[in-house]
């Protein structure tokens, strides 16, 4: 009985079992390749999504940090302005007290 390429693919109206097995193995291999490709595409998509999420979280965190630093700077500016006003008021009061003590 001839084998390989020399063998007829149909014997007595039925497909040769070796050819049938080879076709089945080829189909299984193609399906396996397809599943592998789909899994890799899914993994790539999940990785890209995770990277985008990490980038967004980093941007949000940086924005929050900038807002916190700005609020702290604003608070320090307000405190410095209040201190300056208090010093001016103290100077005015001291001058007024000196003027009042001179008049007496």
Number of C-alpha atoms within 10 A of each C-alpha: 5 7 10 9 8 8 13 13 17 12 10 7 7 9 13 15 12 13 17 14 12 12 12 12 12 12 12 12 12 12 12 12 12 12 12 12 12 12 12 12 12 12 12 12 12 12 12 12 12 12 12 12 12 12 12 12 12 12 12 12 12 12 12 12 12 12 12 12 12 12 12 12 12 12 12 12 12 12 12 12 12 12 12 12 12 12 12 12 12 12 12 12 12 12 12 12 12 11 11 10 9 8 7 5
